[in-house]
Amino acid sequence: MARVLVVGESWFVHSVHQKGFDSFFTSAYEEGGGAFLAALRERGHDVTYVPSHQIDGRLPTDVEGYAPYDVVVISDVGANSFQLANQTFTASIPTPDKTELIRAHVEQGAGVLMVGGYLTFSGIDAKARWGRTPLQAALPVYVLDRDDRVELPGGVAPAVVAAHPVVDGLDTTWPALLGLNEVVAKDDAQVLATCAGHPLLVVGTYGAGRSAAFTSDIAPHWAPPEFLEWSGYTDLFDRLITWLAAS
């Protein structure tokens, strides 16, 4: 069993309803990581979930604060949420760079997993900007300095391309995905699965710790229901978290 900190996978939606001359607004809060969180908890992992809008108030502000967590998972939330604390952005008060704290935590022996989406790796319009943070050093892939989305609206099935405890015994092809983030695997990393010719699952080491990149989504829209309901979904992410925690 691993102690896992999962960060991200939440958003607010503000909609404009235009009905002839008149318009009105509605707002909603949504979370997308339910299947992923349930899969980890089903296998006995101790999971703490921090939604995107709570990063500033709930994430530790020193390396020691991450000690309770064997693995940190970052999913579909940009680096600005980790680097621009309210005090810094609104009052120009220096605050710790949380991306550096997570990097140091991995260097000391923890694991980190970055999951793809419109606001991880580089992301839509390059707004996620993880490649310009200290955490880039700990990731097993290089983040591109441009919009890195690869949209696959027709669906493409991933394929396992290497032997590894994380993927051994799983199906060699998985249910189709609808997109991913384009990355470049580092020379000392291992690509375990690809999709449309791009790295999908990459693992590596950093300092005394381990790191992984899953460049597609763990939730819609890139991960359609068939992928979330796939019998190997829980096995895949349980094994990945277990491997990351065994530094």
C-alpha positions in Angstrom: 0.0 0.0 0.0 1.3 3.5 -0.9 0.4 6.8 0.5 -0.6 8.9 -2.5 -1.2 12.6 -2.9 -3.3 13.3 -6.0 -3.5 16.9 -7.2 -5.7 18.4 -9.9 -8.5 17.0 -12.0 -11.1 19.6 -11.0 -12.5 22.7 -12.7 -15.2 25.4 -12.6 -17.5 25.9 -15.7 -19.1 29.3 -16.4 -21.7 29.2 -19.1 -23.5 31.9 -21.0 -27.1 31.1 -22.1 -28.2 33.4 -24.9 -32.0 33.3 -25.6 -32.9 35.9 -28.1 -32.6 39.3 -26.6 -31.8 38.0 -23.1 -28.9 36.1 -21.6 -28.0 34.6 -18.2 -25.1 32.8 -16.6 -24.7 29.5 -14.8 -21.7 28.1 -13.0 -20.8 24.5 -12.0 -17.9 22.7 -10.2 -16.7 19.4 -11.7 -14.2 16.7 -10.8 -12.8 14.2 -13.3 -10.6 11.9 -11.4 -13.3 9.6 -9.8 -12.4 6.4 -11.6 -8.6 6.9 -10.9 -9.2 7.7 -7.2 -11.6 4.7 -6.9 -9.1 2.4 -8.6 -6.3 3.3 -6.2 -8.5 3.1 -3.1 -9.9 -0.3 -4.2 -6.3 -1.7 -4.1 -5.7 -0.4 -0.6 -3.7 2.8 -1.3 -4.1 5.6 1.1 -5.1 8.5 -1.1 -5.3 12.2 -0.3 -7.0 14.3 -3.0 -6.4 18.0 -3.4 -8.6 19.7 -6.1 -7.0 22.3 -8.4 -8.5 25.3 -6.6 -7.2 24.2 -3.2 -3.5 23.9 -4.1 -2.5 27.2 -2.6 -4.1 26.4 0.8 -3.5 22.7 1.1 -0.2 21.7 -0.4 2.8 21.7 1.9 5.1 24.8 1.8 8.3 22.9 2.7 9.9 19.6 1.7 9.2 18.0 5.1 5.5 18.5 4.5 5.6 16.0 1.7 7.2 13.3 3.8 3.8 11.5 4.5 3.4 10.8 0.8 5.2 8.0 -1.1 3.9 9.3 -4.5 2.7 12.6 -5.8 0.3 12.6 -8.8 -0.3 15.7 -10.8 -3.1 15.6 -13.3 -4.5 18.2 -15.6 -3.5 21.3 -13.7 -0.9 23.9 -14.7 2.3 25.0 -13.1 0.9 28.4 -12.3 -1.3 27.0 -9.6 1.9 25.6 -7.9 4.1 28.6 -8.4 1.8 31.6 -8.0 0.5 31.6 -4.4 -2.0 34.3 -3.6 0.5 36.1 -1.4 3.0 36.2 -4.2 0.6 37.1 -7.0 -1.5 39.7 -5.1 0.9 41.1 -2.6 4.4 40.4 -4.0 5.4 38.4 -1.0 7.9 35.6 -1.7 6.6 32.1 -1.2 8.1 28.6 -1.8 8.0 27.2 -5.3 5.9 24.1 -4.8 7.3 22.6 -8.1 10.7 22.7 -6.5 9.5 21.2 -3.3 8.0 18.2 -5.2 11.3 17.8 -7.2 13.3 17.7 -4.0 10.9 15.2 -2.5 11.4 12.9 -5.5 15.2 13.4 -5.3 15.1 12.2 -1.7 13.3 8.9 -2.6 9.6 9.6 -3.4 7.8 9.0 -6.7 6.0 11.4 -9.0 3.5 10.7 -11.8 2.4 13.4 -14.3 -0.9 12.6 -16.1 -1.8 14.2 -19.4 -4.5 16.7 -20.2 -5.1 20.2 -21.5 -3.2 21.7 -18.5 -0.3 19.3 -17.9 3.1 18.9 -19.6 2.9 22.0 -22.0 -0.9 21.8 -22.6 -3.2 23.9 -24.6 -1.6 27.1 -25.9 1.5 26.1 -23.9 -0.3 27.4 -20.8 0.6 24.5 -18.5 4.3 25.4 -18.8 5.6 22.5 -16.7 8.8 22.4 -18.8 9.8 25.7 -17.3 9.7 24.5 -13.8 12.2 22.8 -11.5 10.0 19.6 -11.7 11.0 19.1 -15.3 14.3 17.7 -14.0 12.5 14.9 -12.2 10.2 13.9 -15.0 11.3 11.0 -17.4 10.3 13.1 -20.4 11.1 16.5 -21.9 8.2 18.8 -22.0 7.9 20.7 -25.3 7.9 24.5 -25.3 4.7 24.8 -27.4 1.1 23.6 -27.5 1.8 19.8 -27.2 -1.7 18.4 -27.7 -2.1 15.5 -30.1 -5.8 15.2 -30.8 -7.0 11.8 -32.0 -10.8 12.2 -32.4 -11.1 8.9 -34.3 -9.5 7.0 -31.4 -6.2 5.2 -31.4 -5.5 2.0 -29.4 -2.3 2.2 -27.3 0.2 -0.6 -27.5 2.7 -2.1 -25.0 6.2 -1.9 -26.4 8.4 -3.1 -23.5 8.5 -5.6 -20.7 8.2 -4.1 -17.2 6.5 -5.0 -14.0 4.0 -2.2 -14.6 2.7 -3.7 -17.8 3.6 -7.4 -17.8 0.5 -9.5 -18.0 -1.7 -6.7 -19.2 -3.3 -6.7 -22.7 -0.8 -5.8 -25.3 -3.3 -3.4 -26.8 -5.6 -1.2 -24.7 -8.9 0.5 -25.5 -8.6 3.5 -27.8 -7.7 7.0 -26.5 -8.8 10.3 -28.0 -5.6 12.3 -27.5 -2.4 12.9 -25.6 0.4 15.3 -24.9 3.4 15.1 -27.2 6.7 14.6 -25.2 10.2 13.4 -25.8 11.4 10.5 -23.6 14.8 11.1 -21.9 17.7 8.9 -22.9 17.7 7.1 -19.5 14.0 6.6 -19.4 12.0 3.6 -20.6 8.9 3.8 -22.9 6.5 1.1 -21.9 3.5 2.0 -24.1 2.9 4.2 -27.1 -0.2 5.6 -28.8 -0.2 6.9 -32.4 3.6 6.7 -32.5 4.0 8.9 -29.4 5.2 7.9 -25.9 2.2 7.2 -23.7 3.7 5.6 -20.6 7.3 6.4 -19.7 9.1 5.5 -16.5 12.5 6.6 -15.1 14.5 7.4 -12.0 15.6 10.7 -10.4 18.0 10.9 -7.5 16.8 8.3 -5.0 13.3 8.4 -6.4 11.2 7.2 -9.4 9.1 9.1 -11.9 6.5 8.3 -14.6 4.6 10.1 -17.3 1.2 9.0 -18.6 0.6 11.4 -21.4 -3.1 10.9 -22.0 -5.9 11.4 -19.6 -7.3 9.3 -16.7 -10.7 10.9 -17.3 -12.8 12.2 -20.3 -12.5 13.5 -22.8 -9.2 11.9 -23.9 -10.1 8.8 -21.9 -13.5 7.6 -23.1 -15.8 5.3 -21.1 -14.3 2.2 -22.8 -10.9 3.0 -21.4 -12.2 3.9 -17.9 -14.2 0.6 -17.8 -11.4 -1.5 -19.2 -10.6 -4.4 -16.9 -6.9 -3.5 -17.0 -7.4 0.1 -15.9 -7.2 -0.6 -12.1 -4.3 -3.0 -12.6 -2.4 -0.5 -14.7 -2.5 2.4 -12.2 -2.2 0.2 -9.1 1.0 -1.3 -10.5 2.3 2.1 -11.6 1.7 3.6 -8.2 3.2 0.6 -6.4 6.3 0.7 -8.6 6.7 4.5 -8.0 6.5 4.0 -4.3 9.1 1.3 -4.1 12.1 3.6 -4.5 
